[in-house]
Amino acid sequence: MTSPSLHAVLDRYADRITDQTAQLTSTIAGADATAPVPGCPGWTLAHLLRHVGGAHRWAETVVRTRATGPVPDEQVNLVTPEADDDVPALSAWLVEGAAQFADTLREAGPEVRVWTVAPGGTPLFWARRMTYETVVHRFDATAAVGGTYTLAADVALDGLEEWLEFSTLPQAYASEAEMQALLGPGRTVHFHATDAPEGEGEWLIDLTGAPITVSHGHKKSTAAVRGPLTDLLLLLYLRRTPTPADGIEVLGDETLFSDWVRGAGAWLRR
């Protein structure tokens, strides 16, 4: 099977960013901007929309300016709502920013050099990263209004791949010491997405020593985690719990699995 071109991959991510944004805003139509967001303690929908829109605009600036170093990110993190914030206005602003970002990605193409927070160094990194930033926060918005969340299998599968790739990077962890504390003889985690297409959806995370590696396939492990694609993705982002009630089964060393998820996900809490 021929792999898609880099331009096709970039275009697909650009489409996903605008599609996920459209789904998010459609889900919260008619909601109150002050509605709390369960997945983001202390935040309301207004905070969430400002954060996602700010993230799109921040990444768009990086790509458009061909940034060679960090770009100020206040618009991502300083998201205190204004007194007159409302969902229609914030939704329109969010959709506008997503469309602008998608246009900038397509104009730049997949191979120009730009600054990235992790290995990559091209607009493809930001296209993929902002896709899953939007995917996960669409879940948060859906939960805030009591809606039903669904996600296409191919999108969830790629989102899992991205998170697992990040989990191998030392900079994903709070410190070198915290990463090293997870390592030891015989320490492995097996991930199995029960609804993935045949031949896909199984990963082995090797924590026996540095560097941490992720490979595909089924092998005996210290901890094994099973569940549907979407639930596994949300589990890694701490939006699901590793329990049957949330569609997740953990076999073996549950403490190792829990420590690994928290440790490898430290980059999400910065």
C-alpha positions as CSV (number, residue, x, y, z in Angstrom):
1,M,0.0,0.0,0.0
2,T,1.4,3.4,-1.0
3,S,1.8,5.9,1.8
4,P,0.2,9.3,1.2
5,S,2.4,12.2,0.3
6,L,3.4,14.7,3.0
7,H,1.2,17.3,1.3
8,A,-1.8,14.9,1.6
9,V,-1.1,14.2,5.2
10,L,-0.8,18.0,6.0
11,D,-4.1,18.6,4.1
12,R,-5.8,15.9,6.1
13,Y,-4.7,17.4,9.4
14,A,-5.9,20.9,8.2
15,D,-9.3,19.4,7.4
16,R,-9.5,17.7,10.8
17,I,-8.7,20.9,12.7
18,T,-11.5,22.8,11.0
19,D,-13.9,19.7,11.2
20,Q,-13.2,19.1,14.9
21,T,-13.6,22.9,15.6
22,A,-17.0,22.9,13.7
23,Q,-18.1,19.9,15.7
24,L,-17.1,21.5,19.0
25,T,-19.0,24.8,18.3
26,S,-22.0,22.9,17.1
27,T,-22.1,20.8,20.3
28,I,-22.2,23.9,22.6
29,A,-24.6,26.0,20.5
30,G,-27.1,27.5,23.0
31,A,-24.9,26.7,26.0
32,D,-24.0,29.2,28.8
33,A,-20.4,30.5,28.6
34,T,-20.2,30.1,32.4
35,A,-20.9,26.3,32.3
36,P,-18.1,24.4,34.2
37,V,-15.8,22.1,32.2
38,P,-15.4,18.8,34.1
39,G,-12.1,17.9,32.4
40,C,-10.5,21.3,33.2
41,P,-11.1,22.0,36.9
42,G,-11.8,25.7,37.5
43,W,-12.5,26.4,33.9
44,T,-15.8,27.4,32.2
45,L,-16.7,27.1,28.5
46,A,-15.4,30.6,28.0
47,H,-12.0,29.6,29.4
48,L,-11.9,26.5,27.2
49,L,-12.9,28.4,24.0
50,R,-10.3,31.1,24.6
51,H,-7.7,28.4,25.2
52,V,-8.3,26.4,22.1
53,G,-8.7,29.5,19.9
54,G,-5.5,30.9,21.5
55,A,-3.6,27.6,20.8
56,H,-4.7,27.7,17.1
57,R,-3.5,31.3,16.7
58,W,-0.3,30.6,18.5
59,A,0.6,27.7,16.3
60,E,-0.5,29.7,13.2
61,T,1.9,32.4,14.2
62,V,4.8,29.9,14.5
63,V,4.1,28.5,11.0
64,R,3.3,31.8,9.3
65,T,6.4,33.6,10.6
66,R,8.6,30.6,10.1
67,A,9.7,31.0,13.8
68,T,13.1,29.7,14.7
69,G,12.5,29.8,18.4
70,P,9.8,29.9,21.0
71,V,6.9,32.3,20.4
72,P,5.1,34.0,23.3
73,D,2.1,31.9,24.4
74,E,0.1,34.2,26.6
75,Q,-2.9,33.7,24.4
76,V,-2.8,30.0,25.1
77,N,-2.5,30.2,28.9
78,L,-4.0,33.6,29.9
79,V,-7.6,32.8,29.2
80,T,-9.6,34.7,31.9
81,P,-13.0,35.4,30.4
82,E,-14.3,38.9,29.8
83,A,-17.5,39.9,31.6
84,D,-19.4,39.9,28.3
85,D,-18.1,36.7,26.8
86,D,-20.8,34.6,25.2
87,V,-20.7,31.3,23.3
88,P,-21.8,32.6,19.9
89,A,-19.1,35.3,19.7
90,L,-16.4,33.0,21.1
91,S,-17.5,30.2,18.8
92,A,-17.3,32.5,15.7
93,W,-13.8,33.6,16.9
94,L,-12.7,30.0,17.3
95,V,-14.0,28.9,13.9
96,E,-12.2,31.9,12.3
97,G,-8.9,31.1,13.9
98,A,-9.1,27.4,12.9
99,A,-9.8,28.3,9.3
100,Q,-6.9,30.8,9.3
101,F,-4.6,28.2,10.8
102,A,-5.6,25.6,8.2
103,D,-5.0,28.1,5.4
104,T,-1.5,28.9,6.8
105,L,-0.6,25.3,7.0
106,R,-1.6,24.7,3.4
107,E,0.3,27.8,2.2
108,A,3.5,26.8,4.1
109,G,3.5,23.2,3.0
110,P,4.8,20.2,5.0
111,E,8.5,20.7,4.7
112,V,9.6,24.2,5.6
113,R,11.5,24.5,8.8
114,V,9.8,26.0,11.9
115,W,10.3,25.8,15.6
116,T,8.6,23.0,17.4
117,V,8.3,22.0,21.1
118,A,9.4,18.5,20.3
119,P,11.2,16.7,17.4
120,G,9.6,17.5,14.1
121,G,10.6,21.0,13.0
122,T,8.0,21.4,10.3
123,P,4.3,22.5,10.0
124,L,3.3,18.8,10.1
125,F,4.2,18.8,13.8
126,W,1.8,21.7,14.5
127,A,-0.9,20.3,12.3
128,R,-0.9,17.0,14.1
129,R,-0.5,18.6,17.6
130,M,-3.4,21.1,17.1
131,T,-5.6,18.3,15.7
132,Y,-5.4,16.4,19.0
133,E,-5.5,19.6,21.1
134,T,-8.9,20.2,19.4
135,V,-10.0,16.6,19.6
136,V,-9.5,16.3,23.3
137,H,-11.0,19.7,24.1
138,R,-14.0,18.9,22.0
139,F,-14.5,16.1,24.4
140,D,-14.3,18.6,27.3
141,A,-16.9,20.8,25.7
142,T,-19.2,17.9,25.0
143,A,-18.9,16.8,28.7
144,A,-19.7,20.4,29.8
145,V,-23.0,20.3,28.1
146,G,-23.9,16.6,28.8
147,G,-23.6,15.6,25.2
148,T,-22.5,12.3,23.5
149,Y,-18.9,12.2,22.2
150,T,-17.8,10.1,19.3
151,L,-14.6,10.0,17.4
152,A,-13.6,8.3,14.1
153,A,-11.4,5.3,14.6
154,D,-8.6,6.5,12.3
155,V,-8.5,9.8,14.2
156,A,-8.3,8.1,17.6
157,L,-5.7,5.7,16.4
158,D,-3.4,8.5,15.2
159,G,-4.0,10.4,18.4
160,L,-2.9,7.4,20.4
161,E,0.2,7.1,18.2
162,E,1.1,10.8,18.8
163,W,0.8,10.5,22.6
164,L,2.8,7.3,22.7
165,E,5.5,8.9,20.6
166,F,5.7,11.8,23.1
167,S,6.0,9.3,26.0
168,T,9.4,8.3,24.7
169,L,10.9,11.8,25.0
170,P,12.7,12.8,28.1
171,Q,11.2,16.3,27.9
172,A,7.7,14.9,28.2
173,Y,8.5,14.1,31.9
174,A,8.6,16.6,34.8
175,S,12.3,15.8,35.3
176,E,15.0,13.3,34.4
177,A,14.6,11.8,37.9
178,E,10.9,11.2,37.4
179,M,11.5,9.4,34.1
180,Q,14.3,7.3,35.6
181,A,12.0,6.3,38.5
182,L,9.7,4.5,36.0
183,L,12.5,2.4,34.5
184,G,13.6,-1.0,35.7
185,P,14.1,-4.7,34.6
186,G,11.0,-6.3,33.2
187,R,8.9,-3.1,33.2
188,T,6.7,-3.1,30.1
189,V,3.1,-1.9,29.3
190,H,1.0,-3.4,26.6
191,F,-1.8,-1.3,25.0
192,H,-4.6,-3.0,23.1
193,A,-7.3,-1.1,21.3
194,T,-10.1,-3.7,21.0
195,D,-11.9,-2.0,18.1
196,A,-8.9,-1.1,16.0
197,P,-8.6,-2.5,12.4
198,E,-7.0,-5.9,12.1
199,G,-3.3,-5.7,12.4
200,E,-3.3,-2.3,14.2
201,G,-4.0,-1.0,17.7
202,E,-1.4,-2.9,19.7
203,W,1.6,-1.3,21.3
204,L,4.4,-2.3,23.7
205,I,6.0,0.4,25.8
206,D,9.4,-0.7,27.0
207,L,10.4,0.8,30.3
208,T,13.3,-1.6,31.0
209,G,15.8,1.2,30.4
210,A,16.6,4.3,28.6
211,P,15.7,5.2,26.0
212,I,12.0,4.4,26.4
213,T,10.7,2.8,23.2
214,V,7.3,2.0,21.7
215,S,6.8,-0.8,19.2
216,H,3.8,-2.5,17.6
217,G,2.7,-6.0,18.3
218,H,1.4,-8.3,21.0
219,K,3.8,-9.4,23.8
220,K,3.5,-10.5,27.4
221,S,4.0,-7.4,29.6
222,T,4.1,-6.2,33.2
223,A,0.8,-4.3,32.7
224,A,-1.8,-4.8,30.0
225,V,-4.5,-2.2,29.1
226,R,-7.4,-3.0,26.9
227,G,-10.3,-0.9,25.7
228,P,-11.9,0.9,22.7
229,L,-9.7,3.4,20.8
230,T,-11.5,6.5,21.9
231,D,-11.6,5.5,25.5
232,L,-7.9,4.6,25.5
233,L,-7.1,8.0,24.0
234,L,-9.2,9.8,26.6
235,L,-7.5,7.6,29.3
236,L,-4.1,8.9,28.3
237,Y,-5.4,12.5,28.6
238,L,-6.8,11.7,32.0
239,R,-10.4,12.1,30.8
240,R,-11.2,8.4,31.6
241,T,-10.3,6.2,34.5
242,P,-8.7,2.8,34.1
243,T,-11.8,1.0,35.3
244,P,-14.5,-1.2,33.6
245,A,-17.0,1.6,34.3
246,D,-15.1,3.7,31.7
247,G,-14.6,0.8,29.3
248,I,-11.0,0.1,30.3
249,E,-9.5,-3.2,31.6
250,V,-6.1,-3.2,33.3
251,L,-4.3,-6.5,34.0
252,G,-1.1,-6.9,35.9
253,D,0.8,-4.1,37.6
254,E,-1.8,-1.3,37.8
255,T,0.5,1.0,39.8
256,L,3.1,0.9,37.0
257,F,0.5,1.8,34.5
258,S,-0.8,4.6,36.6
259,D,2.6,6.0,37.3
260,W,3.6,5.8,33.6
261,V,0.5,7.7,32.4
262,R,1.0,10.4,35.0
263,G,4.7,10.7,34.4
264,A,4.6,10.6,30.6
265,G,1.8,13.1,30.5
266,A,3.6,15.7,32.6
267,W,3.9,17.9,29.4
268,L,0.2,18.3,29.3
269,R,0.1,19.9,32.7
270,R,2.7,22.6,31.9
